[in-house]
């Protein structure tokens, strides 16, 4: 007999959650989503990076430390990001530029002290949001506690854990009470 075997399923569930992100609809069928599941070594590297961000920025970033503890207490961490250096050639203007070509002229390759690179195609950002939403919906369907965390994405990108322009992290927890409830 195995007592409390549900904790052994988290690795399979994390991959199912990322499958939902991968298969989420994308504009014009162009998939620029990148995904990852962190191993234990990466989790600690991520938490330390989050604490460093909290320590080196002003006090409004102190919530990075709180979230770092959630990362350590989680059963798994998945990352979902966007890596795209193209537009959709729609010239829709949602990015703030008149044409996709104009937006691409201003594309930054490096954060220059910011958390994320830009500008990027706004529709691609919507694709990222849909992928993250699909992932968290799958987590809910699997009865796994989760949160979408900008802090995780920022630290994962800054520490080199994932190569993406913008990233969100989703900590996953299978416990008797949600660790995210009364942060």
N, CA, C and O of each residue as an XYZ file, in Angstrom:
732
protein
N       0.845     -1.181      0.000
C       0.000      0.000      0.000
C       0.888      1.241      0.000
O       1.919      1.289      0.672
N       0.462      2.247     -0.772
C       1.135      3.542     -0.792
C       0.220      4.562     -0.134
O      -0.935      4.726     -0.526
N       0.745      5.230      0.852
C      -0.014      6.294      1.488
C       0.264      7.614      0.777
O       1.406      7.920      0.434
N      -0.771      8.372      0.567
C      -0.697      9.681     -0.078
C       0.065      9.660     -1.409
O       1.009     10.430     -1.591
N      -0.335      8.792     -2.332
C       0.377      8.675     -3.613
C       0.136      9.852     -4.567
O       0.807      9.964     -5.593
N      -0.814     10.726     -4.232
C      -1.143     11.821     -5.154
C       0.035     12.747     -5.435
O       0.109     13.344     -6.509
N       0.952     12.873     -4.487
C       2.087     13.761     -4.708
C       3.024     13.248     -5.796
O       3.791     14.018     -6.374
N       2.961     11.947     -6.072
C       3.807     11.379     -7.128
C       3.313     11.736     -8.525
O       4.045     11.556     -9.497
N       2.098     12.233     -8.642
C       1.506     12.514     -9.952
C       1.848     13.908    -10.479
O       1.541     14.214    -11.631
N       2.462     14.743     -9.680
C       2.645     16.143    -10.065
C       3.470     16.306    -11.344
O       3.192     17.205    -12.138
N       4.472     15.463    -11.557
C       5.284     15.597    -12.775
C       4.455     15.344    -14.034
O       4.581     16.060    -15.027
N       3.614     14.325    -13.979
C       2.739     14.025    -15.118
C       1.732     15.158    -15.310
O       1.479     15.585    -16.437
N       1.163     15.639    -14.212
C       0.190     16.727    -14.299
C       0.817     18.003    -14.844
O       0.188     18.713    -15.628
N       2.049     18.303    -14.440
C       2.728     19.503    -14.949
C       2.877     19.424    -16.461
O       2.692     20.424    -17.155
N       3.207     18.249    -16.975
C       3.328     18.100    -18.431
C       1.964     18.223    -19.109
O       1.871     18.778    -20.204
N       0.905     17.712    -18.475
C      -0.440     17.869    -19.033
C      -0.837     19.347    -19.077
O      -1.447     19.809    -20.041
N      -0.484     20.071    -18.031
C      -0.789     21.495    -17.968
C      -0.072     22.234    -19.093
O      -0.659     23.111    -19.728
N       1.181     21.894    -19.347
C       1.918     22.535    -20.441
C       1.403     22.099    -21.807
O       1.509     22.845    -22.780
N       0.845     20.893    -21.881
C       0.210     20.454    -23.128
C      -0.981     21.360    -23.449
O      -1.205     21.716    -24.606
N      -1.736     21.728    -22.423
C      -2.868     22.639    -22.636
C      -2.376     23.991    -23.158
O      -3.008     24.591    -24.027
N      -1.254     24.464    -22.630
C      -0.687     25.728    -23.121
C      -0.230     25.594    -24.572
O      -0.466     26.483    -25.390
N       0.418     24.487    -24.881
C       0.937     24.282    -26.240
C      -0.190     24.213    -27.257
O      -0.059     24.755    -28.354
N      -1.283     23.564    -26.922
C      -2.355     23.351    -27.895
C      -3.401     24.464    -27.885
O      -4.374     24.407    -28.638
N      -3.208     25.473    -27.039
C      -4.131     26.607    -27.037
C      -4.077     27.308    -28.402
O      -3.036     27.308    -29.058
N      -5.185     27.898    -28.822
C      -5.204     28.582    -30.128
C      -4.171     29.704    -30.201
O      -3.916     30.396    -29.216
N      -3.591     29.868    -31.366
C      -2.604     30.918    -31.620
C      -3.000     31.664    -32.892
O      -3.503     31.060    -33.839
N      -2.775     32.964    -32.913
C      -3.108     33.791    -34.071
C      -2.353     33.299    -35.306
O      -1.147     33.055    -35.265
N      -3.089     33.165    -36.389
C      -2.541     32.713    -37.681
C      -1.812     31.371    -37.559
O      -1.039     31.010    -38.447
N      -2.047     30.633    -36.477
C      -1.416     29.325    -36.296
C       0.078     29.385    -36.042
O       0.763     28.368    -36.148
N       0.599     30.562    -35.708
C       2.038     30.723    -35.472
C       2.332     30.546    -33.983
O       1.923     31.361    -33.157
N       3.036     29.488    -33.660
C       3.311     29.140    -32.260
C       4.672     29.687    -31.833
O       5.708     29.182    -32.266
N       4.672     30.710    -30.993
C       5.891     31.288    -30.443
C       5.944     31.120    -28.926
O       6.622     31.878    -28.232
N       5.231     30.135    -28.426
C       5.180     29.855    -26.991
C       6.328     28.917    -26.626
O       6.608     27.956    -27.343
N       6.989     29.206    -25.504
C       8.019     28.323    -24.959
C       7.581     27.892    -23.565
O       6.970     28.666    -22.828
N       7.898     26.653    -23.213
C       7.458     26.114    -21.932
C       8.597     25.377    -21.235
O       9.562     24.951    -21.870
N       8.467     25.237    -19.929
C       9.458     24.488    -19.154
C       8.840     24.054    -17.829
O       7.929     24.696    -17.305
N       9.359     22.949    -17.304
C       9.084     22.511    -15.935
C      10.420     22.566    -15.211
O      11.410     22.016    -15.692
N      10.454     23.214    -14.075
C      11.706     23.352    -13.341
C      11.982     22.121    -12.475
O      11.072     21.545    -11.879
N      13.258     21.734    -12.420
C      13.645     20.676    -11.488
C      14.033     21.320    -10.157
O      14.041     22.545    -10.043
N      14.353     20.506     -9.155
C      14.613     21.025     -7.808
C      15.745     22.046     -7.766
O      15.647     23.043     -7.050
N      16.814     21.815     -8.517
C      17.932     22.756     -8.547
C      17.477     24.095     -9.119
O      17.832     25.154     -8.602
N      16.688     24.038    -10.191
C      16.183     25.262    -10.820
C      15.223     26.013     -9.898
O      15.200     27.244     -9.893
N      14.436     25.279     -9.122
C      13.490     25.911     -8.201
C      14.238     26.776     -7.192
O      13.836     27.909     -6.928
N      15.312     26.254     -6.633
C      16.080     27.038     -5.660
C      16.770     28.225     -6.337
O      16.826     29.314     -5.767
N      17.287     28.025     -7.533
C      17.898     29.132     -8.276
C      16.863     30.220     -8.526
O      17.162     31.408     -8.397
N      15.658     29.820     -8.881
C      14.571     30.766     -9.117
C      14.236     31.531     -7.838
O      14.139     32.758     -7.863
N      14.062     30.832     -6.733
C      13.706     31.476     -5.465
C      14.789     32.468     -5.045
O      14.475     33.567     -4.589
N      16.041     32.095     -5.192
C      17.141     33.008     -4.847
C      17.126     34.247     -5.746
O      17.374     35.357     -5.276
N      16.839     34.061     -7.026
C      16.762     35.188     -7.949
C      15.611     36.120     -7.558
O      15.747     37.341     -7.643
N      14.496     35.557     -7.138
C      13.353     36.365     -6.712
C      13.710     37.186     -5.471
O      13.343     38.356     -5.369
N      14.416     36.577     -4.542
C      14.837     37.289     -3.337
C      15.839     38.395     -3.664
O      15.809     39.471     -3.065
N      16.714     38.122     -4.608
C      17.685     39.137     -5.034
C      16.979     40.334     -5.663
O      17.353     41.479     -5.408
N      15.969     40.078     -6.475
C      15.195     41.165     -7.073
C      14.556     42.006     -5.965
O      14.587     43.236     -6.017
N      13.981     41.343     -4.972
C      13.359     42.062     -3.854
C      14.376     42.910     -3.105
O      14.066     44.021     -2.674
N      15.585     42.392     -2.950
C      16.619     43.098     -2.191
C      17.253     44.254     -2.960
O      17.719     45.218     -2.353
N      17.274     44.167     -4.294
C      17.991     45.181     -5.074
C      17.087     46.269     -5.644
O      17.574     47.303     -6.101
N      15.801     46.049     -5.619
C      14.871     47.076     -6.099
C      14.214     47.755     -4.903
O      14.439     47.370     -3.756
N      13.409     48.759     -5.182
C      12.787     49.454     -4.059
C      11.720     48.589     -3.388
O      11.389     47.502     -3.862
N      11.200     49.091     -2.289
C      10.331     48.276     -1.430
C       9.038     47.816     -2.091
O       8.420     46.862     -1.616
N       8.614     48.461     -3.164
C       7.386     48.004     -3.822
C       7.558     46.612     -4.450
O       6.575     45.984     -4.845
N       8.804     46.132     -4.542
C       9.070     44.795     -5.072
C       9.259     43.752     -3.965
O       9.717     42.643     -4.238
N       8.918     44.090     -2.741
C       9.102     43.150     -1.627
C       8.255     41.886     -1.790
O       8.583     40.846     -1.219
N       7.178     41.965     -2.558
C       6.329     40.793     -2.769
C       7.072     39.665     -3.502
O       6.619     38.520     -3.489
N       8.196     39.977     -4.131
C       9.013     38.938     -4.751
C       9.491     37.937     -3.690
O       9.582     36.741     -3.967
N       9.795     38.418     -2.482
C      10.238     37.524     -1.400
C       9.110     36.597     -0.963
O       9.318     35.398     -0.774
N       7.921     37.159     -0.806
C       6.765     36.340     -0.439
C       6.542     35.240     -1.479
O       6.318     34.080     -1.134
N       6.606     35.618     -2.743
C       6.398     34.658     -3.816
C       7.532     33.634     -3.884
O       7.305     32.492     -4.282
N       8.745     34.026     -3.502
C       9.869     33.084     -3.472
C       9.580     31.956     -2.483
O       9.928     30.802     -2.734
N       8.950     32.289     -1.370
C       8.602     31.229     -0.400
C       7.531     30.308     -0.990
O       7.580     29.094     -0.791
N       6.568     30.876     -1.711
C       5.572     30.038     -2.397
C       6.239     29.104     -3.391
O       5.826     27.953     -3.530
N       7.260     29.582     -4.082
C       7.995     28.750     -5.037
C       8.618     27.563     -4.312
O       8.500     26.424     -4.764
N       9.273     27.826     -3.198
C       9.912     26.741     -2.438
C       8.896     25.747     -1.888
O       9.182     24.554     -1.793
N       7.713     26.231     -1.526
C       6.689     25.367     -0.933
C       5.865     24.612     -1.972
O       5.095     23.721     -1.614
N       6.014     24.950     -3.246
C       5.227     24.323     -4.311
C       5.748     22.929     -4.636
O       6.892     22.581     -4.341
N       4.874     22.150     -5.249
C       5.251     20.797     -5.675
C       5.887     20.797     -7.057
O       6.647     19.888     -7.392
N       5.580     21.811     -7.861
C       6.176     21.949     -9.197
C       6.001     23.393     -9.650
O       5.102     24.102     -9.198
N       6.880     23.808    -10.550
C       6.797     25.141    -11.162
C       6.853     24.952    -12.670
O       7.764     24.311    -13.194
N       5.860     25.521    -13.366
C       5.902     25.519    -14.824
C       6.070     26.954    -15.306
O       5.590     27.899    -14.681
N       6.753     27.090    -16.417
C       6.982     28.386    -17.042
C       6.353     28.388    -18.421
O       6.456     27.414    -19.167
N       5.705     29.482    -18.748
C       5.131     29.653    -20.078
C       5.538     31.038    -20.553
O       5.253     32.041    -19.900
N       6.210     31.079    -21.704
C       6.712     32.343    -22.198
C       6.445     32.545    -23.670
O       5.957     31.661    -24.375
N       6.783     33.740    -24.105
C       6.671     34.127    -25.509
C       8.058     34.472    -26.015
O       8.766     35.270    -25.400
N       8.449     33.880    -27.130
C       9.714     34.203    -27.792
C       9.380     34.489    -29.255
O       9.164     33.570    -30.045
N       9.342     35.773    -29.605
C       8.940     36.131    -30.959
C       9.643     37.401    -31.390
O       9.658     38.392    -30.659
N      10.212     37.372    -32.552
C      10.830     38.575    -33.111
C      10.159     38.920    -34.440
O      10.792     39.428    -35.366
N       8.872     38.630    -34.504
C       8.142     38.925    -35.736
C       6.761     39.475    -35.387
O       6.275     39.315    -34.267
N       6.170     40.096    -36.328
C       4.783     40.505    -36.237
C       3.955     39.542    -37.054
O       4.473     38.564    -37.595
N       2.683     39.814    -37.144
C       1.799     38.954    -37.929
C       1.518     39.524    -39.317
O       0.697     38.987    -40.060
N       2.208     40.622    -39.666
C       2.000     41.305    -40.945
C       0.542     41.715    -41.149
O       0.016     41.663    -42.261
N      -0.093     42.121    -40.059
C      -1.468     42.602    -40.134
C      -1.532     44.126    -40.111
O      -2.540     44.717    -40.500
N      -0.449     44.759    -39.653
C      -0.406     46.219    -39.528
C      -1.641     46.746    -38.802
O      -2.251     47.725    -39.232
N      -2.003     46.095    -37.702
C      -3.220     46.444    -36.974
C      -3.037     47.645    -36.054
O      -4.021     48.298    -35.706
N      -1.815     47.952    -35.655
C      -1.542     49.101    -34.810
C      -1.700     48.858    -33.317
O      -1.477     49.778    -32.530
N      -2.072     47.666    -32.901
C      -2.290     47.390    -31.478
C      -1.026     47.549    -30.648
O      -1.108     47.808    -29.447
N       0.118     47.402    -31.252
C       1.398     47.546    -30.555
C       1.783     49.002    -30.338
O       2.719     49.299    -29.595
N       1.063     49.906    -30.986
C       1.383     51.323    -30.879
C       2.120     51.870    -32.088
O       2.365     53.073    -32.177
N       2.470     51.006    -33.006
C       3.151     51.429    -34.229
C       2.190     51.275    -35.404
O       1.243     50.491    -35.340
N       2.435     52.017    -36.467
C       1.537     51.989    -37.628
C       1.602     50.666    -38.380
O       0.598     50.171    -38.892
N       2.811     50.106    -38.436
C       2.985     48.857    -39.183
C       3.823     47.882    -38.370
O       4.533     48.274    -37.445
N       3.731     46.622    -38.726
C       4.572     45.597    -38.094
C       6.047     45.892    -38.358
O       6.883     45.716    -37.471
N       6.367     46.336    -39.560
C       7.758     46.650    -39.910
C       8.303     47.764    -39.023
O       9.454     47.708    -38.589
N       7.478     48.777    -38.754
C       7.913     49.871    -37.885
C       8.167     49.358    -36.461
O       9.166     49.723    -35.842
N       7.276     48.522    -35.948
C       7.449     47.950    -34.616
C       8.748     47.155    -34.543
O       9.483     47.246    -33.560
N       9.025     46.382    -35.576
C      10.233     45.549    -35.583
C      11.513     46.387    -35.603
O      12.554     45.922    -35.139
N      11.456     47.611    -36.130
C      12.614     48.505    -36.114
C      13.018     48.869    -34.687
O      14.195     49.096    -34.407
N      12.045     48.921    -33.795
C      12.290     49.342    -32.420
C      12.458     48.168    -31.462
O      12.593     48.360    -30.253
N      12.450     46.974    -31.994
C      12.552     45.773    -31.174
C      13.823     45.802    -30.338
O      14.917     46.010    -30.864
N      13.677     45.598    -29.056
C      14.823     45.566    -28.139
C      15.248     44.119    -27.934
O      14.413     43.250    -27.683
N      16.502     43.872    -28.037
C      17.056     42.549    -27.736
C      17.865     42.687    -26.464
O      19.090     42.804    -26.516
N      17.220     42.675    -25.364
C      17.848     42.889    -24.071
C      16.902     43.706    -23.226
O      16.102     44.487    -23.741
N      16.999     43.522    -21.934
C      16.008     44.131    -21.062
C      16.356     45.535    -20.619
O      15.476     46.260    -20.155
N      17.615     45.949    -20.746
C      18.021     47.293    -20.321
C      17.537     47.612    -18.908
O      17.105     48.730    -18.628
N      17.615     46.624    -18.028
C      17.192     46.825    -16.648
C      15.720     46.565    -16.400
O      15.285     46.576    -15.249
N      14.943     46.331    -17.441
C      13.530     46.007    -17.282
C      13.360     44.493    -17.189
O      14.282     43.733    -17.486
N      12.183     44.073    -16.777
C      11.932     42.642    -16.655
C      11.784     41.944    -18.003
O      12.169     40.784    -18.151
N      11.233     42.643    -18.972
C      10.928     42.010    -20.238
C      11.374     42.872    -21.406
O      11.628     44.067    -21.255
N      11.466     42.241    -22.583
C      11.882     42.919    -23.800
C      10.659     43.370    -24.578
O       9.578     42.800    -24.430
N      10.822     44.368    -25.388
C       9.710     44.826    -26.188
C      10.195     45.860    -27.179
O      11.396     46.128    -27.206
N       9.368     46.443    -27.976
C       7.967     46.055    -28.099
C       7.817     44.735    -28.845
O       8.721     44.303    -29.561
N       6.693     44.121    -28.668
C       6.347     42.893    -29.376
C       4.933     43.056    -29.925
O       4.191     43.955    -29.531
N       4.594     42.188    -30.817
C       3.258     42.162    -31.401
C       2.234     41.929    -30.283
O       2.319     40.945    -29.549
N       1.278     42.834    -30.166
C       0.261     42.716    -29.114
C      -0.566     41.449    -29.253
O      -0.994     40.872    -28.254
N      -0.788     41.023    -30.464
C      -1.563     39.796    -30.662
C      -0.777     38.594    -30.144
O      -1.374     37.635    -29.657
N       0.547     38.630    -30.241
C       1.378     37.562    -29.684
C       1.257     37.521    -28.163
O       1.251     36.448    -27.560
N       1.159     38.724    -27.536
C       0.945     38.765    -26.091
C      -0.402     38.153    -25.721
O      -0.525     37.488    -24.692
N      -1.402     38.374    -26.552
C      -2.702     37.740    -26.328
C      -2.559     36.222    -26.424
O      -3.141     35.491    -25.623
N      -1.781     35.746    -27.406
C      -1.523     34.302    -27.520
C      -0.931     33.766    -26.221
O      -1.316     32.695    -25.752
N       0.008     34.515    -25.641
C       0.606     34.105    -24.366
C      -0.452     34.037    -23.277
O      -0.488     33.080    -22.505
N      -1.303     35.033    -23.211
C      -2.376     35.030    -22.212
C      -3.328     33.862    -22.380
O      -3.760     33.263    -21.396
N      -3.652     33.537    -23.607
C      -4.536     32.398    -23.862
C      -3.852     31.101    -23.434
O      -4.492     30.230    -22.846
N      -2.567     30.968    -23.721
C      -1.823     29.765    -23.326
C      -1.768     29.632    -21.804
O      -1.963     28.540    -21.269
N      -1.504     30.736    -21.107
C      -1.463     30.715    -19.637
C      -2.849     30.385    -19.090
O      -2.973     29.609    -18.142
N      -3.878     30.962    -19.674
C      -5.245     30.660    -19.246
C      -5.614     29.203    -19.452
O      -6.247     28.589    -18.592
N      -5.220     28.645    -20.594
C      -5.492     27.227    -20.858
C      -4.771     26.348    -19.846
O      -5.317     25.345    -19.385
N      -3.532     26.730    -19.501
C      -2.749     25.951    -18.532
C      -3.401     25.973    -17.155
O      -3.522     24.934    -16.507
N      -3.820     27.146    -16.709
C      -4.427     27.219    -15.378
C      -5.815     26.563    -15.351
O      -6.230     26.027    -14.324
N      -6.521     26.608    -16.469
C      -7.799     25.898    -16.539
C      -7.571     24.391    -16.416
O      -8.333     23.698    -15.742
N      -6.523     23.887    -17.066
C      -6.203     22.458    -16.952
C      -5.805     22.111    -15.521
O      -6.197     21.067    -15.000
N      -5.027     22.987    -14.886
C      -4.655     22.754    -13.486
C      -5.905     22.684    -12.607
O      -6.008     21.823    -11.732
N      -6.852     23.594    -12.845
C      -8.107     23.569    -12.091
C      -8.852     22.269    -12.331
O      -9.362     21.658    -11.392
N      -8.917     21.841    -13.594
C      -9.596     20.585    -13.918
C      -8.964     19.399    -13.201
O      -9.647     18.434    -12.859
N      -7.651     19.477    -12.974
C      -6.927     18.408    -12.283
C      -6.939     18.588    -10.761
O      -6.326     17.804    -10.037
N      -7.636     19.621    -10.280
C      -7.748     19.929     -8.844
C      -6.401     20.268     -8.220
O      -6.131     19.902     -7.076
N      -5.558     20.970     -8.974
C      -4.245     21.385     -8.493
C      -4.302     22.878     -8.190
O      -4.669     23.683     -9.046
N      -3.934     23.240     -6.956
C      -3.872     24.653     -6.600
C      -2.773     25.312     -7.409
O      -1.710     24.728     -7.620
N      -3.034     26.538     -7.864
C      -2.059     27.247     -8.693
C      -2.315     28.739     -8.658
O      -3.380     29.194     -8.241
N      -1.345     29.476     -9.093
C      -1.429     30.918     -9.275
C      -0.606     31.279    -10.500
O       0.344     30.578    -10.849
N      -0.968     32.364    -11.143
C      -0.146     32.908    -12.225
C       0.714     33.984    -11.593
O       0.192     34.905    -10.965
N       2.041     33.879    -11.752
C       2.932     34.826    -11.093
C       3.892     35.501    -12.074
O       4.743     34.867    -12.698
N       3.714     36.802    -12.174
C       4.653     37.644    -12.913
C       6.039     37.538    -12.282
O       7.042     37.516    -12.995
N       6.102     37.473    -10.958
C       7.382     37.443    -10.246
C       8.229     36.257    -10.669
O       9.440     36.385    -10.850
N       7.603     35.116    -10.825
C       8.320     33.913    -11.247
C       8.869     34.110    -12.658
O      10.025     33.781    -12.927
N       8.050     34.643    -13.550
C       8.492     34.856    -14.926
C       9.651     35.827    -15.016
O      10.614     35.589    -15.745
N       9.560     36.913    -14.281
C      10.622     37.908    -14.279
C      11.935     37.300    -13.798
O      12.972     37.473    -14.439
N      11.897     36.598    -12.686
C      13.115     35.997    -12.124
C      13.635     34.864    -13.007
O      14.847     34.703    -13.147
N      12.740     34.078    -13.602
C      13.169     32.980    -14.477
C      13.899     33.530    -15.696
O      14.920     32.983    -16.114
N      13.379     34.601    -16.259
C      14.032     35.218    -17.413
C      15.364     35.835    -17.005
O      16.384     35.606    -17.655
N      15.356     36.616    -15.930
C      16.568     37.304    -15.493
C      17.678     36.351    -15.069
O      18.856     36.687    -15.187
N      17.324     35.176    -14.579
C      18.344     34.210    -14.139
C      18.728     33.224    -15.237
O      19.533     32.323    -15.001
N      18.165     33.381    -16.431
C      18.532     32.529    -17.554
C      17.904     31.143    -17.552
O      18.374     30.248    -18.254
N      16.850     30.958    -16.771
C      16.197     29.645    -16.739
C      15.375     29.371    -17.992
O      15.092     28.216    -18.309
N      14.994     30.420    -18.703
C      14.204     30.250    -19.922
C      14.537     31.399    -20.871
O      14.737     32.535    -20.440
N      14.595     31.094    -22.155
C      14.871     32.101    -23.171
C      13.541     32.532    -23.772
O      12.993     31.859    -24.645
N      13.032     33.657    -23.294
C      11.756     34.174    -23.766
C      11.742     35.680    -23.581
O      12.509     36.226    -22.788
N      10.867     36.346    -24.314
C      10.729     37.791    -24.225
C       9.890     38.191    -23.018
O      10.167     39.195    -22.361
N       8.870     37.399    -22.737
C       7.992     37.613    -21.585
C       7.618     36.239    -21.059
O       7.378     35.313    -21.833
N       7.569     36.110    -19.741
C       7.326     34.805    -19.116
C       6.391     34.973    -17.925
O       6.438     35.973    -17.209
N       5.550     33.977    -17.733
C       4.776     33.847    -16.498
C       5.111     32.490    -15.903
O       5.356     31.520    -16.620
N       5.115     32.444    -14.590
C       5.325     31.192    -13.887
C       4.039     30.773    -13.205
O       3.254     31.605    -12.750
N       3.842     29.471    -13.144
C       2.673     28.929    -12.456
C       3.160     27.892    -11.450
O       3.559     26.792    -11.833
N       3.129     28.242    -10.160
C       3.461     27.249     -9.142
C       2.266     26.310     -8.951
O       1.113     26.740     -8.987
N       2.558     25.038     -8.750
C       1.518     24.025     -8.586
C       1.655     23.386     -7.213
O       2.763     23.130     -6.742
N       0.524     23.131     -6.580
C       0.552     22.561     -5.240
C      -0.573     21.547     -5.060
O      -1.729     21.804     -5.396
N      -0.202     20.394     -4.524
C      -1.179     19.363     -4.163
C      -1.026     19.125     -2.660
O      -0.230     18.298     -2.216
N      -1.804     19.869     -1.907
C      -1.760     19.752     -0.453
C      -3.197     19.820      0.073
O      -4.116     20.139     -0.682
N      -3.390     19.535      1.311
C      -4.733     19.566      1.904
C      -5.324     20.964      1.982
O      -6.540     21.123      2.086
N      -4.472     21.971      1.933
C      -4.921     23.369      1.981
C      -4.029     24.159      1.024
O      -2.820     23.938      0.960
N      -4.634     25.067      0.295
C      -3.887     25.843     -0.684
C      -2.821     26.702      0.000
O      -3.121     27.467      0.917
N      -1.587     26.567     -0.453
C      -0.502     27.385      0.082
C      -0.581     28.818     -0.429
O       0.133     29.691      0.065
N      -1.435     29.066     -1.406
C      -1.552     30.396     -2.007
C      -2.716     31.193     -1.401
O      -2.928     32.351     -1.758
N      -3.471     30.568     -0.481
C      -4.724     31.164     -0.004
C      -4.530     32.427      0.804
O      -5.165     33.438      0.504
N      -3.689     32.414      1.805
C      -3.558     33.567      2.693
C      -2.121     34.093      2.718
O      -1.515     34.263      3.776
N      -1.606     34.340      1.526
C      -0.241     34.846      1.406
C      -0.205     36.194      2.035
O       0.845     36.835      2.062
